[in-house]
Amino acid sequence: MPKLTDLPNLGKTVVGELERAGVRTPGELRRAGSVGAALKLTQVGVSVCASKLCALEGAIRGVRWHSIPADEREALVKRFESRLSRMS
């Protein structure tokens, strides 16, 4: 069975944070999406920066986050910030 640590960009620290937020498998991460997983992280008190958000997206795509085009990364951050502001 695949583990979160098998995905690119996800080290032990981020995996531990995801597990604390209730995301325990690659399938759960894919279902939540990067923005959804990031929101779950914030709900358990984990700080989410643009790099962490993009790392989650890269993990879902199976690529290093640096290879995601800059315009897509920017749109991802805006989507996260918009959803985060609606939660407040």
OpenMM code with the backbone's topology and positions (N, CA, C; nanometers):
from openmm import Vec3, app, unit

residues = "MET PRO LYS LEU THR ASP LEU PRO ASN LEU GLY LYS THR VAL VAL GLY GLU LEU GLU ARG ALA GLY VAL ARG THR PRO GLY GLU LEU ARG ARG ALA GLY SER VAL GLY ALA ALA LEU LYS LEU THR GLN VAL GLY VAL SER VAL CYS ALA SER LYS LEU CYS ALA LEU GLU GLY ALA ILE ARG GLY VAL ARG TRP HIS SER ILE PRO ALA ASP GLU ARG GLU ALA LEU VAL LYS ARG PHE GLU SER ARG LEU SER ARG MET SER".split()
positions = [
    Vec3(0.0848, -0.1181, 0.0000),
    Vec3(0.0000, 0.0000, 0.0000),
    Vec3(0.0892, 0.1243, 0.0000),
    Vec3(0.0645, 0.2173, -0.0935),
    Vec3(0.1469, 0.3388, -0.0997),
    Vec3(0.1317, 0.4226, 0.0282),
    Vec3(0.2400, 0.4922, 0.0610),
    Vec3(0.2400, 0.5781, 0.1790),
    Vec3(0.2644, 0.7219, 0.1354),
    Vec3(0.2275, 0.8156, 0.2213),
    Vec3(0.2516, 0.9560, 0.1911),
    Vec3(0.3996, 0.9830, 0.1671),
    Vec3(0.4862, 0.9149, 0.2406),
    Vec3(0.6300, 0.9361, 0.2241),
    Vec3(0.6811, 0.8878, 0.0891),
    Vec3(0.6014, 0.8108, 0.0165),
    Vec3(0.6399, 0.7663, -0.1176),
    Vec3(0.6222, 0.8779, -0.2205),
    Vec3(0.5461, 0.9815, -0.1863),
    Vec3(0.5178, 1.0903, -0.2794),
    Vec3(0.6299, 1.1934, -0.2779),
    Vec3(0.6541, 1.2589, -0.3922),
    Vec3(0.7570, 1.3633, -0.3933),
    Vec3(0.7170, 1.4798, -0.3028),
    Vec3(0.8150, 1.5486, -0.2515),
    Vec3(0.7992, 1.6712, -0.1716),
    Vec3(0.7586, 1.6488, -0.0272),
    Vec3(0.7209, 1.5283, 0.0106),
    Vec3(0.6676, 1.5058, 0.1442),
    Vec3(0.7683, 1.4318, 0.2323),
    Vec3(0.8295, 1.5062, 0.3231),
    Vec3(0.9201, 1.4476, 0.4206),
    Vec3(0.8441, 1.4090, 0.5463),
    Vec3(0.9177, 1.3604, 0.6429),
    Vec3(0.8556, 1.3109, 0.7666),
    Vec3(0.7769, 1.4190, 0.8395),
    Vec3(0.8267, 1.5409, 0.8410),
    Vec3(0.7585, 1.6481, 0.9141),
    Vec3(0.6225, 1.6773, 0.8531),
    Vec3(0.6185, 1.6977, 0.7219),
    Vec3(0.4910, 1.7291, 0.6558),
    Vec3(0.3962, 1.6106, 0.6638),
    Vec3(0.4480, 1.4906, 0.6498),
    Vec3(0.3631, 1.3710, 0.6620),
    Vec3(0.3014, 1.3654, 0.8018),
    Vec3(0.3820, 1.3934, 0.9034),
    Vec3(0.3291, 1.3952, 1.0394),
    Vec3(0.2193, 1.4992, 1.0564),
    Vec3(0.2389, 1.6155, 0.9962),
    Vec3(0.1367, 1.7202, 1.0024),
    Vec3(0.0088, 1.6770, 0.9315),
    Vec3(0.0246, 1.6171, 0.8135),
    Vec3(-0.0922, 1.5692, 0.7393),
    Vec3(-0.1680, 1.4642, 0.8198),
    Vec3(-0.0949, 1.3723, 0.8795),
    Vec3(-0.1604, 1.2677, 0.9592),
    Vec3(-0.2359, 1.3283, 1.0772),
    Vec3(-0.1767, 1.4292, 1.1398),
    Vec3(-0.2433, 1.4979, 1.2508),
    Vec3(-0.3724, 1.5660, 1.2033),
    Vec3(-0.3739, 1.6068, 1.0768),
    Vec3(-0.4916, 1.6718, 1.0190),
    Vec3(-0.5914, 1.5717, 0.9622),
    Vec3(-0.5594, 1.4411, 0.9728),
    Vec3(-0.6524, 1.3392, 0.9267),
    Vec3(-0.6307, 1.2909, 0.7843),
    Vec3(-0.5203, 1.3314, 0.7229),
    Vec3(-0.4867, 1.2868, 0.5870),
    Vec3(-0.3749, 1.1847, 0.6008),
    Vec3(-0.4090, 1.0573, 0.5811),
    Vec3(-0.3135, 0.9510, 0.6130),
    Vec3(-0.2636, 0.8692, 0.4942),
    Vec3(-0.3273, 0.8839, 0.3790),
    Vec3(-0.2870, 0.8050, 0.2626),
    Vec3(-0.2794, 0.8949, 0.1387),
    Vec3(-0.2063, 0.8504, 0.0364),
    Vec3(-0.2044, 0.9269, -0.0877),
    Vec3(-0.3452, 0.9469, -0.1452),
    Vec3(-0.4309, 0.8468, -0.1324),
    Vec3(-0.5680, 0.8599, -0.1821),
    Vec3(-0.6452, 0.9680, -0.1092),
    Vec3(-0.6267, 0.9756, 0.0226),
    Vec3(-0.6942, 1.0810, 0.0992),
    Vec3(-0.6419, 1.2182, 0.0601),
    Vec3(-0.5124, 1.2282, 0.0322),
    Vec3(-0.4556, 1.3553, -0.0114),
    Vec3(-0.5132, 1.3952, -0.1468),
    Vec3(-0.5208, 1.3002, -0.2381),
    Vec3(-0.5767, 1.3311, -0.3708),
    Vec3(-0.7230, 1.3733, -0.3606),
    Vec3(-0.7988, 1.3042, -0.2779),
    Vec3(-0.9411, 1.3395, -0.2623),
    Vec3(-0.9583, 1.4784, -0.2011),
    Vec3(-0.8741, 1.5130, -0.1053),
    Vec3(-0.8830, 1.6454, -0.0420),
    Vec3(-0.8352, 1.7542, -0.1365),
    Vec3(-0.7392, 1.7208, -0.2220),
    Vec3(-0.6766, 1.8213, -0.3072),
    Vec3(-0.5777, 1.9023, -0.2250),
    Vec3(-0.4903, 1.9722, -0.2916),
    Vec3(-0.3868, 2.0463, -0.2192),
    Vec3(-0.4465, 2.1566, -0.1330),
    Vec3(-0.5439, 2.2281, -0.1869),
    Vec3(-0.6059, 2.3361, -0.1098),
    Vec3(-0.6833, 2.2787, 0.0084),
    Vec3(-0.7595, 2.1737, -0.0130),
    Vec3(-0.8351, 2.1112, 0.0950),
    Vec3(-0.7451, 2.0571, 0.2038),
    Vec3(-0.6352, 1.9936, 0.1643),
    Vec3(-0.5405, 1.9408, 0.2633),
    Vec3(-0.4752, 2.0554, 0.3400),
    Vec3(-0.4414, 2.1627, 0.2701),
    Vec3(-0.3815, 2.2783, 0.3367),
    Vec3(-0.4782, 2.3394, 0.4372),
    Vec3(-0.6048, 2.3452, 0.4017),
    Vec3(-0.7046, 2.3982, 0.4948),
    Vec3(-0.7165, 2.3079, 0.6178),
    Vec3(-0.7100, 2.1771, 0.5970),
    Vec3(-0.7130, 2.0839, 0.7104),
    Vec3(-0.5926, 2.1076, 0.8008),
    Vec3(-0.4776, 2.1349, 0.7405),
    Vec3(-0.3581, 2.1623, 0.8196),
    Vec3(-0.3776, 2.2867, 0.9060),
    Vec3(-0.4322, 2.3920, 0.8473),
    Vec3(-0.4518, 2.5155, 0.9247),
    Vec3(-0.5491, 2.4925, 1.0402),
    Vec3(-0.6451, 2.4028, 1.0206),
    Vec3(-0.7434, 2.3756, 1.1256),
    Vec3(-0.6819, 2.3073, 1.2472),
    Vec3(-0.5671, 2.2418, 1.2284),
    Vec3(-0.4994, 2.1799, 1.3432),
    Vec3(-0.3794, 2.2630, 1.3878),
    Vec3(-0.3733, 2.3875, 1.3416),
    Vec3(-0.2707, 2.4804, 1.3869),
    Vec3(-0.1389, 2.4771, 1.3134),
    Vec3(-0.1351, 2.4125, 1.1967),
    Vec3(-0.0126, 2.4061, 1.1178),
    Vec3(-0.0092, 2.5252, 1.0226),
    Vec3(0.1022, 2.5941, 1.0194),
    Vec3(0.1202, 2.7064, 0.9291),
    Vec3(0.1431, 2.6540, 0.7866),
    Vec3(0.0747, 2.7142, 0.6907),
    Vec3(0.0885, 2.6724, 0.5512),
    Vec3(0.1368, 2.7915, 0.4688),
    Vec3(0.2579, 2.7804, 0.4182),
    Vec3(0.3138, 2.8832, 0.3309),
    Vec3(0.2938, 2.8396, 0.1854),
    Vec3(0.3282, 2.9272, 0.0929),
    Vec3(0.3125, 2.8959, -0.0489),
    Vec3(0.3930, 2.7721, -0.0881),
    Vec3(0.5123, 2.7591, -0.0333),
    Vec3(0.5957, 2.6428, -0.0677),
    Vec3(0.5320, 2.5125, -0.0224),
    Vec3(0.4752, 2.5107, 0.0984),
    Vec3(0.4113, 2.3885, 0.1481),
    Vec3(0.2879, 2.3554, 0.0647),
    Vec3(0.2098, 2.4571, 0.0313),
    Vec3(0.0917, 2.4359, -0.0525),
    Vec3(0.1318, 2.3773, -0.1878),
    Vec3(0.2338, 2.4341, -0.2486),
    Vec3(0.2793, 2.3840, -0.3785),
    Vec3(0.3418, 2.2452, -0.3666),
    Vec3(0.4044, 2.2176, -0.2529),
    Vec3(0.4586, 2.0834, -0.2309),
    Vec3(0.3456, 1.9810, -0.2266),
    Vec3(0.2353, 2.0172, -0.1634),
    Vec3(0.1194, 1.9273, -0.1602),
    Vec3(0.0666, 1.9031, -0.3016),
    Vec3(0.0571, 2.0096, -0.3800),
    Vec3(0.0097, 1.9961, -0.5182),
    Vec3(0.1048, 1.9079, -0.5990),
    Vec3(0.2335, 1.9307, -0.5818),
    Vec3(0.3321, 1.8477, -0.6520),
    Vec3(0.3230, 1.7020, -0.6116),
    Vec3(0.2983, 1.6769, -0.4830),
    Vec3(0.2836, 1.5388, -0.4357),
    Vec3(0.1653, 1.4727, -0.5044),
    Vec3(0.0567, 1.5451, -0.5170),
    Vec3(-0.0620, 1.4909, -0.5848),
    Vec3(-0.0321, 1.4621, -0.7309),
    Vec3(0.0410, 1.5517, -0.7950),
    Vec3(0.0746, 1.5351, -0.9374),
    Vec3(0.1890, 1.4366, -0.9597),
    Vec3(0.2630, 1.4070, -0.8536),
    Vec3(0.3771, 1.3170, -0.8684),
    Vec3(0.5010, 1.3845, -0.9232),
    Vec3(0.5138, 1.5161, -0.8974),
    Vec3(0.6287, 1.5923, -0.9473),
    Vec3(0.6862, 1.6787, -0.8355),
    Vec3(0.8111, 1.7193, -0.8525),
    Vec3(0.8689, 1.8181, -0.7615),
    Vec3(0.7925, 1.9485, -0.7815),
    Vec3(0.7643, 2.0181, -0.6720),
    Vec3(0.6790, 2.1358, -0.6819),
    Vec3(0.7398, 2.2453, -0.7669),
    Vec3(0.8720, 2.2498, -0.7794),
    Vec3(0.9376, 2.3530, -0.8603),
    Vec3(0.9019, 2.3407, -1.0079),
    Vec3(0.8594, 2.2221, -1.0494),
    Vec3(0.8275, 2.2027, -1.1909),
    Vec3(0.6846, 2.2462, -1.2263),
    Vec3(0.6065, 2.2837, -1.1274),
    Vec3(0.4722, 2.3367, -1.1548),
    Vec3(0.4907, 2.4787, -1.2067),
    Vec3(0.4331, 2.5121, -1.3205),
    Vec3(0.4515, 2.6466, -1.3759),
    Vec3(0.4124, 2.7559, -1.2757),
    Vec3(0.4876, 2.8657, -1.2797),
    Vec3(0.4690, 2.9753, -1.1838),
    Vec3(0.3261, 3.0277, -1.1828),
    Vec3(0.2640, 3.0385, -1.2997),
    Vec3(0.1272, 3.0910, -1.3031),
    Vec3(0.0293, 2.9958, -1.2346),
    Vec3(0.0526, 2.8670, -1.2451),
    Vec3(-0.0322, 2.7692, -1.1763),
    Vec3(-0.0103, 2.7743, -1.0250),
    Vec3(0.1152, 2.7930, -0.9841),
    Vec3(0.1436, 2.8061, -0.8410),
    Vec3(0.0763, 2.9303, -0.7837),
    Vec3(0.0838, 3.0407, -0.8566),
    Vec3(0.0212, 3.1648, -0.8115),
    Vec3(-0.1304, 3.1489, -0.7997),
    Vec3(-0.1916, 3.0841, -0.8974),
    Vec3(-0.3367, 3.0616, -0.8938),
    Vec3(-0.3738, 2.9714, -0.7753),
    Vec3(-0.2903, 2.8742, -0.7477),
    Vec3(-0.3139, 2.7832, -0.6354),
    Vec3(-0.3109, 2.8601, -0.5034),
    Vec3(-0.2131, 2.9463, -0.4874),
    Vec3(-0.2012, 3.0261, -0.3649),
    Vec3(-0.3224, 3.1175, -0.3500),
    Vec3(-0.3647, 3.1796, -0.4581),
    Vec3(-0.4820, 3.2676, -0.4522),
    Vec3(-0.6074, 3.1894, -0.4130),
    Vec3(-0.6227, 3.0692, -0.4695),
    Vec3(-0.7386, 2.9858, -0.4355),
    Vec3(-0.7368, 2.9480, -0.2874),
    Vec3(-0.6190, 2.9133, -0.2363),
    Vec3(-0.6054, 2.8790, -0.0951),
    Vec3(-0.6374, 2.9997, -0.0072),
    Vec3(-0.5804, 3.1134, -0.0385),
    Vec3(-0.6038, 3.2339, 0.0415),
    Vec3(-0.7508, 3.2733, 0.0420),
    Vec3(-0.8158, 3.2581, -0.0728),
    Vec3(-0.9583, 3.2906, -0.0822),
    Vec3(-1.0412, 3.1986, 0.0064),
    Vec3(-1.0148, 3.0701, -0.0001),
    Vec3(-1.0904, 2.9753, 0.0831),
    Vec3(-1.0584, 2.9926, 0.2306),
    Vec3(-0.9332, 3.0248, 0.2614),
    Vec3(-0.8938, 3.0460, 0.4002),
    Vec3(-0.9654, 3.1695, 0.4576),
    Vec3(-0.9754, 3.2735, 0.3798),
    Vec3(-1.0412, 3.3959, 0.4280),
    Vec3(-1.1908, 3.3721, 0.4508),
    Vec3(-1.2508, 3.2840, 0.3731),
    Vec3(-1.3939, 3.2534, 0.3919),
    Vec3(-1.4172, 3.1707, 0.5180),
    Vec3(-1.3132, 3.1019, 0.5659),
    Vec3(-1.3261, 3.0213, 0.6879),
    Vec3(-1.3205, 3.1078, 0.8135),
    Vec3(-1.2600, 3.2244, 0.8009),
    Vec3(-1.2415, 3.3108, 0.9189),
    Vec3(-1.3690, 3.3781, 0.9625),
] * unit.nanometer
topology = app.Topology()
chain = topology.addChain("A")
for resn in residues:
    res = topology.addResidue(resn, chain)
    for name in ("N", "CA", "C"):
        topology.addAtom(name, app.Element.getBySymbol(name[0]), res)
